[in-house]
Amino acid sequence: MTAPQTRGRWVAIVTGAISILIAVAYLVLITVLDSRGPLLPPPPEAMGLGASASPLASVAAAPASADAATAPPLG
């Protein structure tokens, strides 16, 4: 083999080894991230919403009475 062919062969071997190392590191990273469990949505506070800004909070805080559905609103 001539010198340029030998150099090209070493470049190919080193490049292939780097590629395999990156692939193995990627698989290890994905395995570690998957082993942490399912992703959960962030709490409302993380999005700048307070407890009173949630539409469900006002529904849950309303008192439930038997005549609330039949009585007309006052005023």
Backbone bond lengths (Angstrom), bond angles and torsions (degrees), N, CA, C in turn:
res aa  C-N    CA-C-N  psi(-1)  N-CA   C-N-CA  omega(-1)  CA-C   N-CA-C  phi
1 M - - - 1.444 - - 1.516 109.54 -
2 T 1.303 113.91 149.29 1.454 118.53 177.14 1.520 109.18 -88.81
3 A 1.303 116.57 169.52 1.456 122.18 -176.61 1.528 112.47 -61.91
4 P 1.335 121.59 -44.39 1.471 120.05 179.26 1.530 112.54 -63.65
5 Q 1.351 117.23 -34.61 1.458 118.92 178.79 1.524 111.37 -69.45
6 T 1.313 116.90 -37.89 1.461 120.86 178.74 1.525 110.39 -65.78
7 R 1.320 115.60 -43.33 1.469 119.68 178.93 1.525 110.18 -63.79
8 G 1.313 118.23 -42.94 1.464 122.15 178.84 1.521 112.26 -63.25
9 R 1.314 114.92 -36.06 1.463 118.65 178.55 1.532 110.30 -66.49
10 W 1.339 118.25 -41.89 1.463 121.46 178.79 1.524 110.89 -66.66
11 V 1.310 117.02 -37.77 1.469 119.96 177.38 1.531 109.62 -62.48
12 A 1.318 117.17 -42.53 1.459 121.01 179.19 1.528 111.32 -64.62
13 I 1.317 117.32 -40.85 1.475 120.73 179.73 1.525 110.44 -65.91
14 V 1.327 116.60 -45.48 1.468 120.45 -179.35 1.527 110.22 -65.53
15 T 1.315 117.34 -42.33 1.462 120.53 178.88 1.528 110.80 -63.23
16 G 1.307 117.53 -42.50 1.463 121.28 177.49 1.516 111.88 -63.31
17 A 1.334 117.02 -40.80 1.469 120.16 178.70 1.527 110.90 -64.80
18 I 1.319 116.59 -41.57 1.473 119.94 178.08 1.526 109.75 -63.23
19 S 1.322 117.08 -41.50 1.461 121.25 179.34 1.524 111.11 -61.99
20 I 1.307 117.16 -42.83 1.469 120.76 179.04 1.523 110.62 -66.40
21 L 1.329 118.18 -39.56 1.468 120.93 177.85 1.526 111.29 -63.52
22 I 1.328 117.22 -40.79 1.462 120.30 178.15 1.533 109.83 -64.79
23 A 1.322 117.35 -41.12 1.469 120.71 179.84 1.529 111.17 -63.99
24 V 1.318 117.38 -43.01 1.472 120.72 179.17 1.526 110.28 -66.33
25 A 1.328 117.38 -41.70 1.466 120.16 177.80 1.526 110.80 -62.38
26 Y 1.319 117.65 -39.50 1.459 122.01 177.76 1.530 110.52 -62.83
27 L 1.320 117.48 -45.40 1.459 120.48 179.37 1.528 111.86 -63.18
28 V 1.323 117.09 -39.45 1.466 120.87 177.44 1.527 110.10 -64.89
29 L 1.325 117.22 -43.24 1.468 120.98 179.65 1.524 110.78 -62.68
30 I 1.309 118.01 -44.29 1.461 121.24 179.63 1.527 110.73 -65.34
31 T 1.318 117.81 -38.46 1.462 121.31 178.28 1.524 110.71 -63.80
32 V 1.320 117.27 -42.95 1.471 120.83 179.29 1.524 110.26 -65.85
33 L 1.327 117.78 -43.33 1.460 120.06 -178.97 1.527 111.46 -67.75
34 D 1.323 118.36 -36.39 1.459 120.82 178.66 1.527 112.23 -71.69
35 S 1.299 117.90 -27.75 1.462 120.49 -177.78 1.527 112.55 -75.44
36 R 1.334 117.73 -9.17 1.464 120.35 -179.35 1.511 112.92 -77.63
37 G 1.302 118.54 -12.61 1.457 121.26 178.66 1.511 110.66 108.47
38 P 1.340 115.81 -179.00 1.466 119.40 -177.59 1.530 111.21 -71.86
39 L 1.315 114.33 154.51 1.458 119.59 176.77 1.522 109.17 -77.27
40 L 1.305 116.15 139.31 1.454 122.13 177.18 1.516 108.80 -112.21
41 P 1.324 117.97 146.52 1.464 118.95 178.34 1.523 109.96 -68.14
42 P 1.315 117.10 152.32 1.462 118.94 179.73 1.521 110.76 -69.51
43 P 1.327 117.21 156.10 1.466 119.41 177.38 1.529 109.85 -68.57
44 P 1.324 118.07 158.80 1.469 120.29 -179.16 1.526 112.90 -59.14
45 E 1.331 117.20 -29.96 1.461 119.88 -179.96 1.520 112.00 -63.73
46 A 1.319 116.94 -27.86 1.456 120.65 -179.36 1.517 111.51 -70.20
47 M 1.322 117.46 -21.88 1.458 121.22 -179.70 1.523 111.80 -99.88
48 G 1.308 116.98 11.07 1.456 121.03 178.21 1.513 113.40 83.26
49 L 1.295 117.58 12.17 1.457 120.70 178.81 1.518 109.25 -98.14
50 G 1.313 115.42 133.49 1.453 119.58 176.29 1.512 110.17 -89.43
51 A 1.313 117.15 176.84 1.452 121.20 -179.41 1.525 110.56 -67.02
52 S 1.344 118.70 -33.16 1.457 121.03 -178.78 1.523 112.11 -78.86
53 A 1.321 118.58 -19.20 1.463 121.24 -179.02 1.512 112.19 -80.77
54 S 1.309 117.72 -12.49 1.452 120.98 -179.14 1.526 109.63 -76.38
55 P 1.335 119.08 130.35 1.464 119.69 179.58 1.520 112.76 -65.11
56 L 1.314 117.57 -28.10 1.456 120.10 179.13 1.521 111.71 -73.97
57 A 1.328 117.87 -25.94 1.456 120.53 -178.78 1.525 110.69 -66.25
58 S 1.339 117.75 -37.76 1.457 119.24 179.95 1.522 111.19 -72.12
59 V 1.303 117.99 -32.66 1.457 120.85 177.73 1.520 110.06 -70.77
60 A 1.322 117.04 -41.87 1.453 120.88 -178.77 1.523 111.11 -70.35
61 A 1.340 118.30 -27.82 1.455 121.30 -177.24 1.524 111.73 -84.14
62 A 1.325 119.04 -15.79 1.455 121.35 -179.06 1.524 109.83 -70.27
63 P 1.334 116.75 135.21 1.470 118.73 179.50 1.522 109.93 -70.68
64 A 1.298 114.43 139.86 1.461 120.20 178.69 1.517 108.37 -99.96
65 S 1.331 116.49 112.55 1.458 119.90 177.40 1.523 109.04 -123.99
66 A 1.295 116.25 160.12 1.456 120.62 -176.25 1.521 111.56 -67.94
67 D 1.354 116.91 -37.37 1.466 118.65 -176.56 1.527 112.91 -93.44
68 A 1.320 118.64 4.66 1.464 120.98 -179.30 1.526 111.41 -66.37
69 A 1.315 117.29 -33.01 1.459 119.84 -177.95 1.534 110.95 -79.45
70 T 1.327 119.08 -25.35 1.455 120.58 -176.58 1.513 113.40 -97.87
71 A 1.311 118.36 -22.78 1.463 120.68 -176.70 1.525 109.86 -79.08
72 P 1.335 117.42 134.69 1.474 118.41 177.07 1.525 110.58 -71.63
73 P 1.320 117.95 153.89 1.483 119.53 -179.98 1.528 109.70 -67.96
74 L 1.317 113.92 147.39 1.466 119.84 -179.72 1.525 109.36 -82.43
75 G 1.329 116.12 144.36 1.456 121.52 172.29 1.422 113.07 87.58
